[in-house]
Amino acid sequence: MVALTFPDGARREYPPGTTGLDIAKSISPSLAKRTVAMALDGALADLADPIERDAKIELLARDDPRCLELIRHDCAHVLAEAVQTLWPGTQVTIGPVIDNGFYYDFFRNQPFTPEDFDAIEKKMREIIARDRPFTKEVWSRDEAKRVFRDKGELFKVELVDAIPEGDEIRIYRQGDWFDLCRGPHMTSTGKVGGAFKLMKVAGAYWRGDSNREMLSRIYGTAFARPEELDAYLKQIEEAEKRDHRRLGREMDLFHFQEEAPGSVFWHPKGWTLFQILESYIRRRQAEAGYVEVNSPQLMDSALWVASGHMEKYREMIFLTEPRADDERVYAIKPMNCPGHVQIFKNGLKSYRDLPLKLAEFGKVHRFEPSGALHGLMRVRAFTQDDAHVFVTEQQIAAESLEINDLILSIYEDFGFSDVTIKFSDRPAQRIGDDAVWDKAEAALMAALEASGRPWSLNKGEGAFYGPKLEYVLRDAIGRDWQCGTVQVDLNLPGRLGAFYIDEHSSKVTPVMLHRAMFGSLERFTGILIEHYAGHLPLWLAPLQAVVATITDDADDYAREVVAAGRHAGLRIADDLRNEKINYKVREHSLAKVPALIVVGRKEAAERTVSIRRLGNERQQVMPLDTALRALADEAVPPDQRRMREAA
């Protein structure tokens, strides 16, 4: 007999080979009707699979969050059937689930276009309405290759060849149509429902190889309920309005060009914003006891071999070619940690020197694929607000908690109050003794519990050298962004020969905590722009105010206002152009300038200003000194405001 344990703790025995559907029917017909899949020891499985071993079982209804992946997977199969029905001879390749949806790659002479979507979606709804069951068959390798070759599905033949020997060749049918697939699936096509939409098309090389065939990729999304789809589509629409690339042009912050793919050309206002972020982090980490260092941009590749990075990240590292007068190969640094270990090693360190907190705004370069580059969010050259804290094993817990609190308070200052933390523990392939891993994981867990923040477990997803915390911010329209990290490194200091002298005069390898708060300053800038839709808080705005004249009679007064504003610490400029005031208002509003100060002959005579705030049609007339004092007070960064209030 097979012993199955249910979520309520009940334990029942069944004959081997009993299916999940059999079990659901034995409990109640209504349960069997609403169950679409099962989980055995947490792994999703077909409801029709025979159960041959003891396990924890969960019978899953369609609205279970875990079934969203199955809804999207099934929808991809329905898409493929619809396409082959409408365009016979089209070859199907792969159709995985991805974040927020799925895609399917097709091979045909004429690529698909969005104009094809209406016909495809109509056919998909017909297939879903037929509600054909998903049934699994296991074929021999030779049979599978023969059938797909006879159908002209040559890409599927390649996929069969790629399946490791000994693995099952699984075929899923939905009526007469079938596909090679690992599974699992829900019980029938009807369970997909109507909350789906095709989103876009793109080109993609087969197996990502530019020497192979170009495929036509159709992206789609699907949800359990129509209201969830509607909410997602609204989020997409809002995200397009907030796209940092468009806002970056309108605000004149930065641009990209082909001569430097994945590298940012910062314009004056964009670089001002970048420096505001850098200055803020510099103040916060100096207050927390960090000392700032700078490591070389170019180092002998032998260092990266010794650190282990060359073995794991070789394809991402930019390398020089040897020269006749110098045969060494140099690497443009892809990360800062080996350089910080070299700084730690320079001079003898005692346990009294620990924790030693080394921070750097380190410019790093990584060879990201050109197709993955995306504005500020995915670049090849970026700046990390990086730090490495060298500690004893006994200091891991206290320092991890201190870093955690610092990171969370920084996100609060930038308007991110919805933050979750992912805890990634030891992977199967790792270095270091389990006893040391136990200490490291316990230390990070203590920091988590003390933070009081929600967190989730990424089982087995830690780095090979130690466990880590990842900080995920939720923005104004509900999107999640992984930014900061705390990683416990049990490996690198030892590989590079770092040690300190303990209280017993023995050499001991330090533990190194990797810490990033923004992560990438470029990416965090993009997140901020989209979070605020370009309407940055006054303390962050690169240009905080513009003084615009109504007539040239007020030009001298406008210059006086700008001078007084700069003396008060504001980033302020004038607009004395011979343009109508409404034109100036529209232009500076598009550029997201927070405060527009309008002056004319009357304001000059009375020494007043008329202030209009971004997003507000109302104007407020105020005495000049009062207006500048109010703006200057509002423009104080939150960390400096706290220090001022505490004084």
N, C-alpha and C positions, 0 to 999 in steps of 0.2 A: 504494500500500500504506500501511497504518497501522502505525506503530512503537509497540509497547507495552513499557514497562519494568516488570519484576516486582520484588517486594520484595528478592529476592536479587541484584538488579542485572542479571539476564539481560534481553536485549532481543530481541524477536521481532517479525516483521512478519506482518500479516494483511490480507486484503482489506477495504476499507471496507464498513461495514455488518455486520461480524461482531459477534455478541452476546457478552456475558460468559458466557452458558451454553454457547455454541459453544466458547469458549476453554477453559472448565472441562472439557467433554467431551473435547476434544482432548488434554488432559493426562492425565486418568484418569476412568473412570466413578465411582469412589468420591469423587473431588473434586467432580464435578458433583452427586452426590447430597447432599453435606453443605454445598454452597455455597448461600447464600440471597440474596446481594446482592453488589454490587461497589462499590469506591471508585475513582473516576477523578480523579487529581490531588487526592486527599483528600476529594472530595465523594461522598457516598453516591448510588448510582444503582440502578435496577432491573437485575436480572441479564439481563433480556430486551432491554435497550436496545441498539440498534445503535451501534457505536463508529465515529465518522467522523473522528477526529483523533488525532494522536500524544498519548500520555498515559502517566502512571504508573498502573498498575493493581494493585489488590489484590482477591483473591477472598475474600469474607468468609463464615465459618461462623456459625451461629446463636449460638454462645457467644462470639463476638467482642464486646467491650464496646460497640463502636459500633453493634451490632445491637439493643441494648436499646431504643433509640429506635424502631426499626422494629417490634419486638415490641409495644411499647405502642401505636404508631400502628395496626398491624394489628388489635390487640385492640379499639381504639376502633371500627373498621369492623365488626368482628364484633358488638360491643355494639349498634351502630345497626341492623344486620340483625335481630338477635334482638328488639329492641324493636318494629320495624315488623312483624315476623312475628306477635308476640304481640298487638300493639295496632294493627291496620291503621288507616290514616288519620292516624297520628302523623307529624308533619313533623320531618325531621332538619335541623339547621342546621350547626354546626361542631363538630369533635371533635379538638382539638389535644393533642399531648404536652406535659406540664408536668413540673416537678420531681417525681420519685417516682411518676409515673403519667400519667394522661390524664383527660380528661372529654369528654362529649358533651352538647350542648344539644338538647332536644326541645321541640316545641310540641304540646300537647294540652290539652283542657279540664280534665282532672283531673291534677294534678301527681303524679309518682311518689313513692313512699315506700319506706323500707328493707324493708318487707314484700314489695315486688315483687322483691327481689333474687334470692331462691331460684329463682323461675321464669325470670328473665332469665339467670342464670348457667347453669341447666340447658340452656336453648336455645342459649346461647353454646357450651357443650361439644359439643352436637350439630353445630353449624356447623363447629367446629374439627375434629371427627371426620370430617366429609365431605371435608375437605382439598381444597377447590376452589381452583384456581389464581387468583392475582391477575393480571389482564390489563389492559393500558392501552390506551385508545382516545383519539384526538384528534378532537373534534367541532367543527363550526362554532359560532359564537356563537348564531346563529339556531336551529340544531338543538337545542342544549343548552337554550335558553330554552323552546322549544316542548315538548320532552319533559318537562321539569320542571313546566311550567305544566299540561300535560295530566295529570300525576300529582298535581297539587295541592300541589306543593312550591314554594310561593311564596317562601320564604326562599332557596332555591337559585337562583331566578330573580334575586333581588337580588344574590346572590354572583357570578353570572355577569356581571351588569352592572358589578360592581366590579372585575373583572379588567381590567387595562390593555389597551388596543388593541395588537395585535401579539403578546400572550402567548397561548400555547396554552391551549385549554380541554380539560383532561385529565379523563377518566372512567376510574375503576378498577372492574372487575367482579370479583366473587367468586361464580361461578355465575350465577344469574339476578339477583342483587341488585347494584346499582351505586351509585356515589357520585361527586360532583364532588370532585376531590382533586389537589393538586400532586404527591403522591408524595414519595419512592419507597416501595415496599412489598417485602416478602419474596416468595418464589415462590408460596406458597399459605397458606390459612388454617390448615392443620395445623401450620405452623411456629410459630404463636402458643404452642402448648403448653398445659399445664394450670395453670401457676403464675400465676394471675390471681385478683383478687378485687374486687368492687364495694365501695366504701368508704362513700359518703354521698351524699345528695341536697341540692340547694340551689336557690334561685331566682336567676335572672339575667336582666336585661333584654337584649333583642336589641340587639346592637351597643353595649351599655353605656348605652343611652339610656333614661332613666326615662319618656320619653313613648311608648316603643314597647312591644311585647308582652312579657309576662313568660314566660320559658322555664323548663323543668324541667331542671336540670343534674345529671347522674349522674357522680360521680367514681369512678375505678377505678385499680387498679395492676396491673402485670404484671412478671414477671421471667423470666429464662432458665431458672431451676431452682427447684423447690419449696422447697429449703432457703433460698434467698435470699428468697423470699416469706415463709417462716416467720420468718426473722430480722427482716425489715422489720416484720411484724405485731407481733412481740415488742417491737421498738423503739417502735412506736406506742403499745402498751399501757403501756410504761414511761414514755413521754413524757407520757401522760395523768396518770400518778401524779405526775409532776414539774411539771405545769403551774404556771407561776409565778403565774397569776391565782388558782388555788385555794390554793396555799401562801401567797400574799400575804395572803389572808383569814385563814387559820389562824394565821399568824405576826403578824397585825395590823400589816402594813407599809404598805398603801396601799389606795386604792380609786379608782374612776372613777364619774362620773355624767353624765347627759345635759346638764346645764347647762354643762359644759365638755368637750365631746367631744374625746378625744385628749389631754387634759391630766391630770396625775397629782395626786391629793390624797394627799400624803405624811402618814402617821401618825407619831407620835414615834419609834417603833422603826425605821420605814422611812427617815425622814429622818436618823436616826443612821447607818444603813448607808450612805446616800448621802454623808454627810459623811466617813465613814471612807474611802470610795473617793476623794473629792475631796482629802482631806488626804494620802492616799498619793501621788497623782499630783503634788500640789503639792510634796511633799518630793523626789520623784524628779526632776522637771524643774528645780527650783531647784538641785539638786546638779549637773545637767547644764548649767547656765549660762543657763537661761531666766529672763526677767523677766516678771512677770504684769501685764497691763493689763486695762482694761475699756472696751468701746466702747458707744455709745448703743444702746438698744433700738429707738428710733424715729428714722429718718433720712429726709431728703427723697428722694422716689422718683427724682429726677434723678441721684442718685449711682448707683442701681441701673441706670439707663439707660446711664450712662457706663461702668459696669463690664461691661456686657453681660448681666447676670443677668436684667434685665427682658425682654430679647428671648428668652432660652432658657427661663426659669423663671416667666414671668408668671403662669401659672395656679396656681402654688404660693405666691405671695407675698400676704400679707394687706396690704391698702391701706386708708388712711383716706379719708373723704370730705372734700372741701374745705369750709371754713366761710366765712361772710360776712366774718369778721375775719382770715382766713388762707386764701387760695385754693390754697395749696400742698397737694399730695398727699404723704403720708408712708407709708413702708413699715415694717412690723415686720420686723426683720432676719431673713432666712432663713438667713444664714451670716455669719461673722465677718470674712472676708478683706478686704472693702473698708474696714471700719473700721480694721483693722490697717495698711493702706496709708496711711490718713490720719495715723495716729500716727507712722509712719515718716517721712512727709513733713514733719512739724512740727519744724522745725529742720534745719539743713544737716548732712548725713551724709557722712563720709569713708570711703574704703576701709578705713581703720584701725578703723572701727566695725563692720565685718562680720567674721564673721556676727553679725547682730543677731537674737536669738531672742525673739519676742513671744508670750506664752501667755495664754489666757483661758478661763475656764469660762463660755463664752458661751451664754446662753439664746436659742435660735432657734425660730422658728415657721414651719411649712410646711403648706399646705393639702393634706393627704393625703385622698384620697377616704374617705368614712365607711365604705364596705365593706372598706377595706384596714386599718382600725385594729385592732390586736390587742394589748391589754394594754400592757405596757412595751415590747414588741418593735416596735410601729409606732404612733407618737404624732404629734400635731401640734405639741406644745411639748416641746422636749428640750434638754439641756445637753451641749455638746460640750467634750471636753478638747482644745481646739483650740490650735494654735500655727502661726505663720508665721515661717519662718527666711529672712531676707534675706541673700543670698550673692552673691559674684561667680561668673562661669561656672567659674572655676578651683576654687572651693570646693564645687561640687555633689557631687563624689564623696565627699570626706571627710565632709561633713555628712550625706549620705544614709546612709553606713555607720554613723555615730554614732547617727542616729535609728533605724536598723534594729536595732542592738544594744540600744538602750534599750527598744524595743517588745518584742523577744523576751524580754528579762530580766524585764519587767513581767508578761508572760503566764506565765512560769515561777513567779513569786511567787503567782499566783492559781490555780496547779494545772493550767495548760494547757501541756503539754509537746509535744503533737502539733499543730504549727503548720505550715501550708504557705503559700507566698507565690505570688501570681499577678502576673506581669509583663505589663503592658499597654503595647504600643508604639504608634507613630504611627498615627492613623486616616487614612483617605483625605481627609477634610475637616479641615484643621488650619491653624493660623497659625504663622508663624515660619519662618526659613530652615532648610533641611535640615542645614546644618552645625551649627547650634545644637542641633537634634534629635539629631544624631549624638552630640554631647557629653553631652546629658542622658541619653540611653539608655545610653551607655557607662558613665556614672557610676552609674546604678541597677543595671546589670548587675554592676559591680564590687562593689557592696554585697551583691548576691545571692550572688555567688561566695564572698565573704569570710564570709558568714553560715553556709555549710555546710548550710543548710536545703533541703529539697525545694521545688521551685518548678515552675510551669507557665506556658506562654506564652499569653496572651490576645491573639492576633494582631489588630492594628488596633483594639484596644479602649481605647487611651489617651484621655485628655480632649483636646478640640480645642486646648487650650493647652499640653499637655505629657504625657509618659509618667508612669506611676504604678505603685506596688506596692500590692497589697492583701493583708492578712494574714487567713488563714482558720483559725479555731480548731476543733478537733474536741473535742466534749464527752464526758462519761463514757459516753454511750450511742451514740456514733458519729455524731452530727449535726454538720454543719459550719456555722460562723457567721462571716461576714465582718465584721471589726471595724475594725482599724487601717488607715490608708492613709498613704502618702508620695507626694505629687504634685509634679512639677516644673512650675512655672508660668512660661511664657515670654511671657505675654500681659498679665495684669492690672496689674502695676506700671507698664508702659508706658502702658496705657490711662488710668490714673489719674494719670499725670504724676510718678511717683516716680523719683528719681535719686540717685546718690551721686557724689562727686568722687573720681576715681581718682588714681593717683600722678603722672599727667601733667597734673593740674588740669582734666581734661575731665569733662563730665557723662556718666555711664553709667547705663543702666537696670539695676537689680538683678534677679537671678533670685529668685523666691519659692518656697520649699518649703512646701507645705501639709502639716501633720502632725497626725494624730489617733491616739490609742493605744487607748482604749476605743471611740472613735467617739462614741457617745451613752452618757452615764452611765446614763440610764434603761434603755436596751436592755441594756447590759452587766450592770446589776443583775439584769434578768430572766434573762439567760444564766447568771449565777452561781447564782441560786436553783435553776434547773433542773439545772445541772451537778452541784450538791451535793445535789439533792433537798431543799433547805431546811436541810440539816445543814451549816451553814457552819463553816469553821475558827474556832477560838476568837478569833483576832485580828480576824475580820470580823464575828462575831456582834454584833448591836446590843445584845442583852442576854446577857451571858456567863454569868451564874449567878443562881440564885434560891435564897434561904435560906427553906426551908419548915419550919414548926414542926409537931411532932406534938401537943403540948398547949400551952395558953396559959402554962404554967409556964415555957416556954422563950422567951417573947416578948422579954424584955429581952436575953437572950443573942443572939437572932437579930438584934436591932437592932445589937448590938455587933459581930457578925460582918459585917454589911453595912457599918458604918462603917469597920471595919478593911480590908475588901475595897476600898472606894472609895479609901481612903488608899493602898492598894497599886496603884491605877490600874485596877481592874476596873470594868466596867459591871455592877452587881449590884443586886438589889432583894430585898425580903422578901415573904413570903406568910404573913401572920398570921391568915388567915381561919379561922373555926370550921368547917373541913371536914376530912374524913378524909384522911390522908396519901396513900392510894392515889388519891383523886380529884385531889389536887394534882399528883401525879406524872404522871397521865395528861394533865392539862390542859397542864402545862408541856412535856411530851414532844411533844404535838400542836403546840405553839407553837415547837418546835425549839430550846428553850433548851439549850445544850451541857452545862451542869453544874447538877445539882440538889443543893443542900447541905441535908441533913435534920438538924434538931437537936431534941432533947427534953430531958427532965429530966436524964438520964444524961450527955448530951453537955455540957450547961451546967455540971454539977458537975465534969466531968473536963476541961473546956475542949478538947473534941474536936469533930469534925464527921464526919458520914457522907456521903460523896460518891457520887453515881450519875451516870455520864456517859451522854449521849444515845445510845441504841442498845445499851446494855450493861445487863443486868439485875443485874450484880454491884455491890455496894456496898463501899466501902472506908472504914474508919474511920481518921482521921488527926488528929494534933494540929492545932489551928487555924492556928498560924503556918506550919507545914509545908505545909498544904493551900493557904493563900492564896499562899504564896511559889511553889509549883509552878504554880498557875493563872496568876499574874501573869507568870511566866517564859514560859509557853506562849503568853500573849496578846500578846507583843511582835511587832509587824509584822516581816515578813522583812527589809525594807530597814533598819530600825533595829537588828535583830539583827546584820546584817552589819557595820554601823558599830560596834556595841558590841564585836563580836569582833575587829575590825580595830584598835580602840583599844589 
